[in-house]
Amino acid sequence: AALLRGSAGGVYLAADDRPLTREQICTEACRAPRFAGRKLPTFTGSEGGVGKVIDSSSTRAAIGWQPKYKTFGAFIDTLV
């Protein structure tokens, strides 16, 4: 969508509708067969976007884009 409808030099952010922490992303991913039984990493410290929330509504409006799956968890649901 960005290549077809975006402007030259535009910056577009893709994100789904449910903000997750890094730990929550890993927990969801471990539901997938490929990662089942894996040990979650330990998250310590405050670097790497801890608490960061992303809003991609401007990207969606600018290029008419929607994520294929409403949330990361919905994507994982298709794998289990």
C-alpha positions as a Markdown table, in Angstrom:
| # | Residue | x | y | z |
|---|---|---|---|---|
| 1 | Ala | 0.0 | 0.0 | 0.0 |
| 2 | Ala | 2.8 | 2.4 | 0.8 |
| 3 | Leu | 4.5 | 1.8 | -2.5 |
| 4 | Leu | 1.2 | 2.1 | -4.5 |
| 5 | Arg | -0.5 | 5.0 | -2.7 |
| 6 | Gly | 2.2 | 6.6 | -0.5 |
| 7 | Ser | 4.1 | 9.8 | -1.3 |
| 8 | Ala | 7.7 | 9.8 | -2.3 |
| 9 | Gly | 9.8 | 10.1 | 0.9 |
| 10 | Gly | 6.8 | 9.4 | 3.1 |
| 11 | Val | 7.3 | 7.5 | 6.3 |
| 12 | Tyr | 4.6 | 5.0 | 7.2 |
| 13 | Leu | 4.2 | 3.0 | 10.5 |
| 14 | Ala | 2.3 | -0.3 | 10.5 |
| 15 | Ala | 0.8 | -1.5 | 13.7 |
| 16 | Asp | -2.2 | -3.5 | 14.8 |
| 17 | Asp | -4.9 | -2.5 | 17.2 |
| 18 | Arg | -3.5 | -3.9 | 20.5 |
| 19 | Pro | -0.4 | -2.6 | 22.1 |
| 20 | Leu | 1.7 | -5.4 | 23.7 |
| 21 | Thr | 4.8 | -5.4 | 25.8 |
| 22 | Arg | 7.8 | -7.4 | 24.7 |
| 23 | Glu | 6.9 | -10.0 | 27.2 |
| 24 | Gln | 3.3 | -10.2 | 26.0 |
| 25 | Ile | 4.5 | -10.6 | 22.4 |
| 26 | Cys | 6.7 | -13.5 | 23.4 |
| 27 | Thr | 3.9 | -15.1 | 25.4 |
| 28 | Glu | 1.6 | -14.9 | 22.4 |
| 29 | Ala | 4.3 | -16.3 | 20.1 |
| 30 | Cys | 4.8 | -19.3 | 22.3 |
| 31 | Arg | 1.3 | -20.4 | 21.6 |
| 32 | Ala | 2.4 | -21.1 | 18.0 |
| 33 | Pro | 3.6 | -24.6 | 17.3 |
| 34 | Arg | 7.0 | -23.4 | 16.1 |
| 35 | Phe | 7.7 | -21.8 | 19.4 |
| 36 | Ala | 5.7 | -24.1 | 21.8 |
| 37 | Gly | 7.7 | -25.1 | 24.9 |
| 38 | Arg | 10.3 | -22.3 | 24.4 |
| 39 | Lys | 11.4 | -20.5 | 27.5 |
| 40 | Leu | 10.5 | -16.8 | 27.6 |
| 41 | Pro | 13.4 | -14.4 | 27.7 |
| 42 | Thr | 13.9 | -12.3 | 30.8 |
| 43 | Phe | 13.2 | -8.6 | 30.2 |
| 44 | Thr | 15.1 | -6.3 | 32.5 |
| 45 | Gly | 16.1 | -2.7 | 32.2 |
| 46 | Ser | 14.3 | 0.1 | 30.5 |
| 47 | Glu | 15.7 | 0.3 | 27.0 |
| 48 | Gly | 14.1 | -0.8 | 23.8 |
| 49 | Gly | 10.8 | 1.0 | 23.8 |
| 50 | Val | 9.5 | -0.2 | 27.2 |
| 51 | Gly | 6.0 | 1.2 | 27.6 |
| 52 | Lys | 6.0 | 2.6 | 24.1 |
| 53 | Val | 2.5 | 2.8 | 22.4 |
| 54 | Ile | 2.3 | 3.1 | 18.6 |
| 55 | Asp | -0.7 | 4.6 | 16.8 |
| 56 | Ser | -0.8 | 3.9 | 13.0 |
| 57 | Ser | -4.1 | 5.7 | 12.3 |
| 58 | Ser | -2.3 | 8.4 | 10.2 |
| 59 | Thr | -0.7 | 5.7 | 8.1 |
| 60 | Arg | -4.0 | 3.9 | 7.6 |
| 61 | Ala | -5.7 | 7.1 | 6.6 |
| 62 | Ala | -2.9 | 8.2 | 4.3 |
| 63 | Ile | -2.5 | 5.0 | 2.3 |
| 64 | Gly | -5.8 | 3.2 | 2.9 |
| 65 | Trp | -4.1 | 0.4 | 4.7 |
| 66 | Gln | -5.4 | -2.0 | 7.3 |
| 67 | Pro | -3.5 | -4.9 | 8.9 |
| 68 | Lys | -4.4 | -8.4 | 7.7 |
| 69 | Tyr | -5.0 | -9.5 | 11.3 |
| 70 | Lys | -6.6 | -7.1 | 13.8 |
| 71 | Thr | -4.1 | -8.1 | 16.5 |
| 72 | Phe | -0.9 | -10.2 | 16.9 |
| 73 | Gly | -2.9 | -12.6 | 19.0 |
| 74 | Ala | -5.4 | -13.0 | 16.2 |
| 75 | Phe | -2.6 | -14.0 | 13.8 |
| 76 | Ile | -1.2 | -16.5 | 16.3 |
| 77 | Asp | -4.8 | -18.0 | 16.6 |
| 78 | Thr | -4.6 | -18.9 | 12.9 |
| 79 | Leu | -1.4 | -21.0 | 13.6 |
| 80 | Val | -2.8 | -23.0 | 16.6 |
